[in-house]
Amino acid sequence: MLNLLDLTPTDAEFALREFAVAHGDAAYRGSQVMPHLWAKPVGSFGEMTDLPAAFRELLAAHFTLPRLALETEQQSTDGTRKFLFRMHDGQAIETVAIPDGERMTFCISSQAGCALQCSFCATGAMGFARNLAVHEIAGQVRELALLNPPIRATNIVFMGMGEPMMNWKAVTDVLTVLNDPKGCGIGARHITVSTVGILPGIVALGERKEQFRLALSIHAPSDDLRQKLMPVNTKYPLADVIDAAAEFARRVTFEYVMLGGVNDQAHHADQLAALARRCKAFVNLIPLHPGGALGFTPTSPEAIAKFARKIRNSGVEVAIRKSRGIDIAAACGQLRVERQRRRPPASPEHDREVDVA
């Protein structure tokens, strides 16, 4: 049976209209299914009550709408909610919903685990299991909309488990699902893809006509230090990542986790500001989540503020990200690590998952 949630909205509607005609119905019957996939999702074909019962039965016999099983939910005192979803093969992924005034940001996962082994990241410590399919990535947004009451995203960040650019074939279709008016209908400028600097993926994102945002996980302003923190720097050195960011036609954000005594000194601020000026980047300083520290010490709030002032005085726009969900293991990967045994890590040089074609 055809999984409608693995298709872009255009392809899904084409398949549904052809199906309706082939079974003696008007083509518009197929189009009537579309809002129930993403915009106003339902859990099953039987719940599409604006369609004739006989047509719903036909749909259920020929198509699937796979669900993600919600295994665990945690809610922080600051309103942040974290969800652990279990997939058909037992793999688990995390999704976080972060409210901020009228904005609701979903932090979504693109892989089960991660192969990149960044030294301060709980997801990297658990090892890599597999890429997620389109319906498993976009399905995180769908599942939260299916809750009672529903949670609907205004913004999406690909900053959950995994490296999005190492699952580009699925992620590019997910971007279409999220942005398409017949999909989730979220504006491209409200969707950010974060990467450690997988160059083919940065190029591919830049070639899309929509104004999707790019965030680069820098975390160190020199090759020597970045090499120690992020083994992927061997394959994609910092200079090459910065060059790609300078060529990216839209605004770039630098993500920079503050590690006490490691990357938070005055000379690091000067180096980071120089990199940001090269590609007109906005710098987002991220306090290290205590639960995901993996042996590192968080930089103090006072030292982060001083670091930010130095960058700002260098002519670079900078912000300090507000820590959210500290009381609910909200550092990426923590909840999954608590629930599932670690797997042997895959090599960061092993690029079998990079698929940009």
Phi, psi and omega in degrees: 000148184277128178275107183293335184277357173265000182256152170292158180305320179299314181292322179295317181294321178300313181297320182289321179292317177299320180297315181300314181295317181298337181252022172082013178254167174288150182301329184297338177300321177296319179295332179294340179287330192306313181301334183282349179281311188228312187294313177227072191292151172235163185280339183204164178297328180298337180275358179276071192287353175275000177253149178302145183302320182295322180290323177297320179295320177298315180301314182296333181278343186239342183230163175233152173231078187295143179255157169260131183277121178282113183265320185215143173226138175232146178233131179275161175295340178270006177096348178295137180236135182239136186235137173249117180256139177255133183259178190300331183261011179092349177294150181238144178225159183245147175222139180237134176250121187240107178278144176206092185065234179276356182266140173231109183260129173259129172260113189247157181261149179240349177218157170270106188081191180203143183268355195273343171059035173301133195292343183252010190249126180294326179295315179298328181292336184277349183087174184253135177252300180191166170289154173266148175280168181306313185291340178276332178278301179294333180297337176297320177292319180296316183296322179290331175287341180272352179293162176238107359286157182289153170246121183244136184277140166258336181222147178232134171235131175275072182232017176275212183291137174097168178254108185304322184287350174266008173222043190297323183304319177281318185297322180296324175289324177297319177303319178295315179301315183294324187269328185301134177302333176269002172256235180277341175069031179268131182301141184301326180289351177258012180237121183241130175256124181256138181217152174285351179122036177286104193299316179301325179291321178298317178298315182297319178296320179295336180278347177286144185285336182286158184271049177295148182268152179241130172241133180252126175278097184273296172067348174204137186265009178220155181297319183300311181289319181297325179299322180289325184271328189224097183303336180299342180299338176299315183276324181235084183299156184304318182300320179292323178295317180294321177300317179295321178295323179294333179274344182292129190287346183243170185297140181247143174249136171266126172263131187219103178283129183273116183247116186304123178073005184248305184229023189241022180271168185301318181293331175295321178297318179297316180295318181295318179298321179296319177296317181296322179296326181299325182238021176052044185271152170268135183256126179246108179274131188242114173299135180294128179289122185306322183288341181251021191289329178052045177097349177272158179252129178297141172293141181293152178304323180294318180291325177296317179299319179295317178300316180297318180299320180296319178295315181298321179290346176270006177087020181245134177287135186216149176219155175252119182291136177288130177290130181235148173064031183299329184274004183231030179053049186274358172296138187303127177096343184301312184296320179293319179300322179295330188259345189218139180296147179291153175252157175301134181291147174270154183291138177291341177280348183278106190259025184300339184269355179282117184221095186254348185298000000 
